[in-house]
Amino acid sequence: MIRKKKIYDPVHRFIFLDELESELIHTPPFQRLHYIHQLGMSYCVYPGARHRRFEHSLGVMELATHIYDEVTKDNRLKDEPLMPVFGSFEHRYWRRVLRLAALCHDIGHLPFSHMAEKKIFGAGGHEAWTRKMLESEMFDSIWRQFRVASLEEGIDRDVRCDVIKIALGEKRCEESFSHWEKVLTEMITGDFFGADRIDYLLRDSQCTGLAYGFFDYHQLIEMLKIIPIPDEGLVLGVEENGIESCEALLLARYYMHKRLYQYSSVKSYAYHVARFMMVCDLGENEDLNRYINTTDNEVISEIQDAAKDATHPGHFDAKCLCFNDYRFRAIPFMSLCEEELISLRGRWGSAIDWELCTCSMKKIPLSFLVLKKDGAIDIGDNVSEISIPSTERNWIYIAPQYEAELQNVLNHVNFL
């Protein structure tokens, strides 16, 4: 299709869309992303953090396309049987699947993005809603047009299924993945090289003013390679000369967690938002139309009403969100066990709460593959010279009038 639309993005400059992609971004589920803040209520702490899931999704499509174009043109892979020939109809088909999947990967998000996701969805995440939307009739025209265009080029595939698989990733799908599909979804959702991670670090840094998330992502993409592993298939890895750009990404991620995603003031807002949304049933429902029509705007309106109405079930958390004097303080901790926390609840009752991390790792394992200069293959941990601590932390939430007392308890325990 002829490209006919372009959108100017503050991170990636002009982003071009073909007719099908343009039609997709005008569907109700995608337009909804205009009203979902990328960083939840973090704008209450960092005033510039007002960007939305809409522009992030466009950025992920742009970056995923750059990654695809870079890694698939590698002459070393011209005879690789597990992937399409560069420039072929099949190669163009999967490029379009990747772009549509990148656009759609976040459409199922709750209002305020991740702030209430763990409490409402648990380990399931927002991906179940993404699948529901992509399987709904709202996207039927998109899949029909894509399939017709693909058949004209001799590609007979279930385009809806392909897009859903690449958008959600292997961990979130029951369907089996080919080696090629595993590589494709890593370009979007991968822990180390995914376009999703690269874009949110760059975009969140630019919008908040925190410089920690900037790194040389052009160098990283240039160094990415598809690595064939005998008897195992294809893996997305990096050349040895690109190890520093990988380290820069991981350090950017670590410091952005400390100063933004896991920052105490941001965690405090997230705590009350999640409790408010659970009490008011603003995410836990099965009605697709209701879900699509519930955005940050509706939740903010409900919070404002609840803060004024003492009979509202979410009154307390709404009051905490609207007035700083009531908002619980979020304090990271390492030294208390759950029995000790329960004991503190006996002292302060509902004025204290906590959140325990489920990750026991002390450092982030650099498990990505590295293609060394001599052609050997190694893992990042053996090649990198740095060790990056885990970003997971335990949190206590305490009413402000008891904050000093709790700090004394924590200081005493740490001293012992």
C-alpha positions as CSV (number, residue, x, y, z in Angstrom):
1,M,0.0,0.0,0.0
2,I,1.1,3.6,-0.6
3,R,2.0,5.5,2.5
4,K,-0.3,8.5,2.9
5,K,-0.2,9.6,6.5
6,K,2.6,10.9,8.7
7,I,2.6,11.9,12.4
8,Y,5.2,14.1,14.0
9,D,6.6,12.5,17.1
10,P,8.8,14.4,19.6
11,V,11.1,11.3,20.1
12,H,11.3,9.8,16.6
13,R,10.3,12.8,14.4
14,F,8.1,11.8,11.4
15,I,6.4,8.4,11.7
16,F,4.8,7.2,8.5
17,L,1.7,5.0,8.3
18,D,0.1,3.2,5.3
19,E,-3.7,3.2,4.8
20,L,-4.3,0.1,6.8
21,E,-2.2,1.3,9.8
22,S,-4.0,4.7,9.6
23,E,-7.4,2.9,9.7
24,L,-6.2,0.9,12.7
25,I,-5.3,3.9,14.8
26,H,-8.7,5.3,14.2
27,T,-10.5,2.4,15.7
28,P,-12.1,3.0,19.2
29,P,-9.7,0.8,21.1
30,F,-6.7,2.6,19.7
31,Q,-8.2,6.1,20.0
32,R,-8.8,5.2,23.7
33,L,-5.0,5.3,24.2
34,H,-5.2,9.1,23.8
35,Y,-6.8,9.1,27.3
36,I,-4.5,6.6,29.1
37,H,-1.4,8.2,30.7
38,Q,1.8,6.3,30.0
39,L,3.0,6.8,33.6
40,G,-0.3,6.8,35.4
41,M,-0.5,9.7,38.0
42,S,3.2,10.2,37.9
43,Y,2.4,13.7,36.6
44,C,1.5,14.6,40.1
45,V,5.2,14.2,41.0
46,Y,6.8,15.0,37.6
47,P,4.6,17.5,35.9
48,G,5.8,16.8,32.4
49,A,4.8,13.1,32.6
50,R,1.6,13.7,30.7
51,H,2.3,11.6,27.6
52,R,-0.1,8.9,26.6
53,R,-0.1,5.3,25.4
54,F,-1.1,6.5,22.0
55,E,2.2,8.1,21.1
56,H,4.2,5.3,22.8
57,S,2.5,2.7,20.6
58,L,3.4,4.7,17.5
59,G,7.0,4.9,18.8
60,V,7.1,1.1,19.4
61,M,6.0,0.5,15.8
62,E,8.7,2.8,14.5
63,L,11.5,1.2,16.6
64,A,10.3,-2.4,15.9
65,T,10.4,-1.6,12.1
66,H,14.0,-0.3,12.4
67,I,15.0,-3.4,14.3
68,Y,13.4,-5.7,11.7
69,D,14.9,-3.9,8.8
70,E,18.4,-4.0,10.4
71,V,18.5,-7.6,11.4
72,T,16.9,-9.2,8.4
73,K,19.2,-7.6,5.8
74,D,22.2,-9.5,7.3
75,N,24.0,-11.3,4.5
76,R,24.9,-14.1,6.9
77,L,21.3,-15.2,6.9
78,K,20.5,-15.2,3.2
79,D,20.3,-19.0,3.1
80,E,18.7,-19.4,6.6
81,P,15.7,-21.8,6.1
82,L,13.9,-20.7,9.3
83,M,13.3,-17.1,8.2
84,P,11.9,-15.5,5.0
85,V,14.2,-14.3,2.2
86,F,15.0,-10.6,2.5
87,G,12.8,-8.6,0.2
88,S,10.4,-11.5,-0.6
89,F,6.6,-11.3,-0.3
90,E,6.9,-13.3,2.9
91,H,9.5,-10.9,4.3
92,R,7.1,-8.0,3.6
93,Y,4.2,-9.9,5.1
94,W,5.9,-10.4,8.4
95,R,7.1,-6.8,8.4
96,R,3.5,-5.6,8.2
97,V,2.5,-8.1,11.0
98,L,5.2,-6.7,13.2
99,R,4.1,-3.1,12.6
100,L,0.4,-3.9,13.4
101,A,1.4,-6.0,16.4
102,A,3.6,-3.1,17.7
103,L,0.7,-0.7,17.3
104,C,-1.7,-3.0,19.2
105,H,0.5,-4.3,22.0
106,D,-0.8,-1.9,24.6
107,I,-4.5,-1.4,23.7
108,G,-5.7,-3.5,26.6
109,H,-4.2,-1.3,29.3
110,L,-6.3,-0.2,32.3
111,P,-6.8,3.5,33.1
112,F,-3.5,4.9,34.5
113,S,-1.6,2.1,32.8
114,H,0.3,-0.1,35.3
115,M,-0.7,1.6,38.5
116,A,-3.6,-0.7,39.3
117,E,-2.7,-3.6,37.0
118,K,-1.1,-5.9,39.6
119,K,-4.0,-5.6,42.1
120,I,-6.7,-6.0,39.6
121,F,-5.3,-8.4,37.1
122,G,-2.6,-10.2,39.2
123,A,-0.1,-12.1,37.1
124,G,-2.4,-12.1,34.1
125,G,-1.7,-8.5,33.1
126,H,-3.6,-6.4,30.6
127,E,-2.8,-8.7,27.7
128,A,-6.1,-10.6,28.1
129,W,-8.0,-7.4,27.3
130,T,-5.7,-6.8,24.3
131,R,-6.6,-10.2,22.9
132,K,-10.4,-9.5,23.5
133,M,-10.2,-6.3,21.6
134,L,-8.2,-7.7,18.7
135,E,-10.6,-10.6,18.4
136,S,-13.7,-8.3,18.5
137,E,-15.6,-7.2,15.4
138,M,-14.0,-3.7,15.8
139,F,-10.9,-5.0,14.0
140,D,-12.6,-7.3,11.4
141,S,-12.2,-4.8,8.6
142,I,-8.5,-4.5,9.3
143,W,-7.9,-8.2,9.2
144,R,-10.1,-8.7,6.1
145,Q,-8.1,-6.0,4.2
146,F,-4.8,-7.4,5.3
147,R,-5.7,-10.9,4.3
148,V,-6.9,-9.9,0.9
149,A,-3.7,-8.0,0.3
150,S,-1.6,-11.0,1.5
151,L,-3.5,-13.5,-0.7
152,E,-2.7,-11.3,-3.7
153,E,1.0,-11.9,-3.0
154,G,0.5,-15.6,-2.4
155,I,0.5,-15.5,1.4
156,D,-2.3,-17.6,2.9
157,R,-2.2,-17.1,6.7
158,D,-4.5,-16.3,9.6
159,V,-3.5,-12.7,9.9
160,R,-5.4,-12.0,13.1
161,C,-3.7,-14.8,14.9
162,D,-0.3,-13.8,13.6
163,V,-0.7,-10.2,14.8
164,I,-2.1,-11.3,18.2
165,K,0.8,-13.7,18.8
166,I,3.5,-11.2,17.9
167,A,1.8,-8.4,20.0
168,L,1.4,-10.5,23.1
169,G,4.5,-12.7,23.1
170,E,5.1,-16.3,23.8
171,K,4.6,-15.9,27.6
172,R,1.0,-14.6,27.2
173,C,-0.2,-16.9,24.4
174,E,-1.3,-20.5,24.5
175,E,-0.5,-20.9,20.8
176,S,2.8,-22.5,19.7
177,F,5.4,-20.2,18.2
178,S,7.8,-21.0,15.4
179,H,11.5,-20.0,15.8
180,W,10.9,-17.1,13.5
181,E,7.8,-15.9,15.4
182,K,9.8,-16.0,18.6
183,V,12.4,-13.7,17.1
184,L,9.7,-11.3,15.9
185,T,7.9,-11.0,19.2
186,E,11.2,-10.4,20.9
187,M,11.6,-7.3,18.7
188,I,8.6,-5.8,20.5
189,T,8.3,-7.5,23.9
190,G,11.8,-8.6,24.6
191,D,13.3,-7.9,28.1
192,F,16.7,-6.8,26.6
193,F,16.1,-5.5,23.1
194,G,12.4,-5.0,22.8
195,A,11.1,-1.8,21.0
196,D,8.6,-1.4,23.9
197,R,11.3,-1.0,26.5
198,I,13.5,1.2,24.3
199,D,10.7,3.6,23.5
200,Y,9.3,4.0,27.0
201,L,12.8,4.7,28.5
202,L,13.5,7.4,25.8
203,R,10.0,8.9,26.0
204,D,9.6,8.8,29.8
205,S,13.0,10.5,30.1
206,Q,12.2,13.2,27.7
207,C,8.8,14.0,29.2
208,T,9.8,13.8,32.9
209,G,13.1,15.6,32.4
210,L,15.0,12.7,34.0
211,A,18.1,12.1,31.8
212,Y,18.7,8.6,33.1
213,G,16.8,6.9,30.4
214,F,18.7,8.3,27.5
215,F,21.2,5.9,25.8
216,D,22.6,5.2,22.4
217,Y,19.8,3.2,21.0
218,H,20.9,3.7,17.4
219,Q,24.2,1.9,18.2
220,L,22.2,-0.9,20.0
221,I,19.9,-1.5,17.0
222,E,22.9,-1.5,14.6
223,M,24.6,-4.2,16.7
224,L,21.5,-6.5,17.0
225,K,21.7,-9.8,15.1
226,I,19.6,-12.9,14.5
227,I,21.8,-15.7,15.7
228,P,21.1,-19.3,14.4
229,I,21.8,-21.9,17.1
230,P,22.3,-25.4,15.9
231,D,19.4,-27.7,17.0
232,E,17.7,-24.8,18.7
233,G,16.7,-22.3,16.0
234,L,16.9,-18.5,15.9
235,V,17.7,-16.1,18.8
236,L,17.8,-12.3,18.8
237,G,21.2,-11.3,20.2
238,V,23.9,-8.7,19.9
239,E,27.4,-8.4,18.4
240,E,30.3,-8.2,20.9
241,N,30.9,-4.6,19.9
242,G,27.4,-3.7,21.0
243,I,27.8,-4.9,24.6
244,E,28.3,-1.3,25.9
245,S,25.0,-0.2,24.4
246,C,23.3,-3.1,26.1
247,E,24.8,-2.1,29.4
248,A,23.7,1.5,28.8
249,L,20.1,0.3,28.3
250,L,20.1,-1.8,31.4
251,L,21.7,1.0,33.5
252,A,19.1,3.4,32.1
253,R,16.3,1.0,33.1
254,Y,17.8,0.6,36.6
255,Y,18.1,4.3,37.3
256,M,14.7,5.1,35.8
257,H,13.2,2.6,38.2
258,K,14.9,4.2,41.1
259,R,14.0,7.8,40.2
260,L,10.6,7.2,38.5
261,Y,8.9,3.8,38.3
262,Q,9.9,2.8,41.9
263,Y,10.1,6.3,43.3
264,S,8.5,6.7,46.7
265,S,6.1,9.5,45.8
266,V,5.0,7.8,42.6
267,K,4.4,4.5,44.5
268,S,2.3,6.4,47.0
269,Y,-0.1,7.6,44.3
270,A,-0.1,4.2,42.7
271,Y,-1.1,2.6,46.0
272,H,-4.2,4.8,46.4
273,V,-5.2,4.6,42.7
274,A,-5.1,0.8,42.7
275,R,-7.2,0.6,45.9
276,F,-9.7,3.2,44.6
277,M,-10.1,1.3,41.3
278,M,-10.6,-2.0,43.0
279,V,-13.3,-0.6,45.4
280,C,-15.1,1.1,42.6
281,D,-14.9,-1.8,40.1
282,L,-13.2,0.3,37.5
283,G,-11.4,-2.5,35.7
284,E,-12.6,-5.8,37.0
285,N,-15.5,-6.4,34.6
286,E,-16.3,-8.5,31.5
287,D,-18.0,-5.9,29.4
288,L,-15.7,-5.0,26.5
289,N,-17.7,-1.8,25.5
290,R,-17.6,-0.6,29.1
291,Y,-13.9,-1.3,29.3
292,I,-13.1,0.6,26.2
293,N,-15.2,3.6,27.4
294,T,-13.4,3.7,30.8
295,T,-10.3,5.9,30.6
296,D,-8.3,8.1,33.0
297,N,-10.9,10.8,32.5
298,E,-13.7,8.7,34.0
299,V,-11.5,7.6,36.9
300,I,-10.4,11.2,37.7
301,S,-14.0,12.3,37.6
302,E,-15.0,9.5,40.0
303,I,-12.1,10.4,42.3
304,Q,-13.2,14.0,42.5
305,D,-16.7,13.1,43.3
306,A,-15.7,10.5,45.9
307,A,-13.4,12.9,47.7
308,K,-16.4,15.1,48.4
309,D,-18.8,12.3,49.4
310,A,-18.0,10.6,52.7
311,T,-20.5,7.8,51.8
312,H,-18.7,6.8,48.6
313,P,-16.9,3.4,49.0
314,G,-13.7,5.0,47.6
315,H,-13.9,8.1,49.7
316,F,-10.8,7.5,51.8
317,D,-8.4,6.8,48.9
318,A,-9.9,9.6,46.8
319,K,-9.3,12.0,49.7
320,C,-5.7,10.7,49.9
321,L,-5.2,11.3,46.2
322,C,-6.6,14.8,46.3
323,F,-5.0,16.0,49.6
324,N,-1.4,15.5,50.4
325,D,-1.9,15.6,54.2
326,Y,-3.8,12.3,54.0
327,R,-1.8,10.4,51.5
328,F,0.1,7.3,52.8
329,R,3.9,7.5,52.6
330,A,5.6,4.8,50.6
331,I,8.8,3.5,52.3
332,P,11.1,0.9,50.8
333,F,12.5,-1.7,53.2
334,M,14.6,-4.9,53.3
335,S,14.8,-5.9,57.0
336,L,11.3,-6.8,58.2
337,C,9.7,-10.2,57.7
338,E,6.0,-10.6,57.2
339,E,5.4,-11.7,60.8
340,E,6.9,-8.4,62.0
341,L,4.7,-6.5,59.5
342,I,1.6,-8.2,60.9
343,S,2.7,-7.2,64.4
344,L,2.9,-3.6,63.3
345,R,-0.6,-3.8,61.9
346,G,-1.7,-4.8,65.3
347,R,-0.3,-1.5,66.5
348,W,-1.5,0.8,63.7
349,G,-4.4,-1.2,62.1
350,S,-5.4,-0.1,58.6
351,A,-3.0,2.8,58.8
352,I,-0.3,0.5,57.5
353,D,0.0,-1.8,54.5
354,W,2.7,-3.4,52.5
355,E,3.8,-4.9,49.2
356,L,6.4,-7.6,49.1
357,C,8.3,-8.2,45.9
358,T,8.2,-11.7,44.4
359,C,11.6,-11.7,42.9
360,S,14.5,-13.1,44.8
361,M,17.2,-12.1,42.4
362,K,19.9,-9.8,43.7
363,K,21.0,-8.7,40.2
364,I,19.6,-8.6,36.7
365,P,20.9,-11.6,34.8
366,L,22.4,-10.6,31.5
367,S,21.1,-13.7,29.7
368,F,21.0,-12.4,26.2
369,L,23.3,-14.0,23.6
370,V,26.5,-12.3,22.3
371,L,28.0,-13.0,18.9
372,K,31.7,-12.7,19.5
373,K,34.3,-11.4,17.0
374,D,35.6,-14.9,16.4
375,G,32.1,-16.3,15.7
376,A,31.7,-18.0,19.1
377,I,28.5,-17.4,21.0
378,D,28.4,-16.5,24.7
379,I,25.9,-14.9,27.1
380,G,26.0,-11.3,28.3
381,D,27.0,-12.2,31.9
382,N,30.3,-13.6,30.6
383,V,31.0,-10.7,28.4
384,S,29.8,-7.7,30.4
385,E,32.0,-6.1,33.0
386,I,29.2,-4.6,35.1
387,S,26.6,-6.0,37.5
388,I,23.2,-4.4,37.7
389,P,21.1,-4.8,40.8
390,S,17.5,-5.9,40.7
391,T,14.9,-3.2,40.5
392,E,12.4,-5.1,42.7
393,R,11.8,-3.7,46.2
394,N,9.6,-4.3,49.2
395,W,7.3,-1.3,50.2
396,I,5.5,-0.2,53.3
397,Y,2.6,2.2,53.0
398,I,2.0,4.2,56.2
399,A,-0.4,7.0,57.2
400,P,1.6,10.2,57.5
401,Q,1.0,10.6,61.3
402,Y,2.9,7.4,61.9
403,E,5.7,7.9,59.4
404,A,8.3,9.0,62.1
405,E,7.4,6.1,64.3
406,L,7.8,3.6,61.5
407,Q,11.2,5.1,60.5
408,N,12.4,4.7,64.1
409,V,11.3,1.0,63.9
410,L,13.1,0.5,60.6
411,N,16.2,2.3,61.9
412,H,16.3,0.1,65.0
413,V,16.0,-3.1,63.0
414,N,18.6,-2.0,60.5
415,F,21.0,-1.1,63.4
416,L,20.5,-4.6,65.0
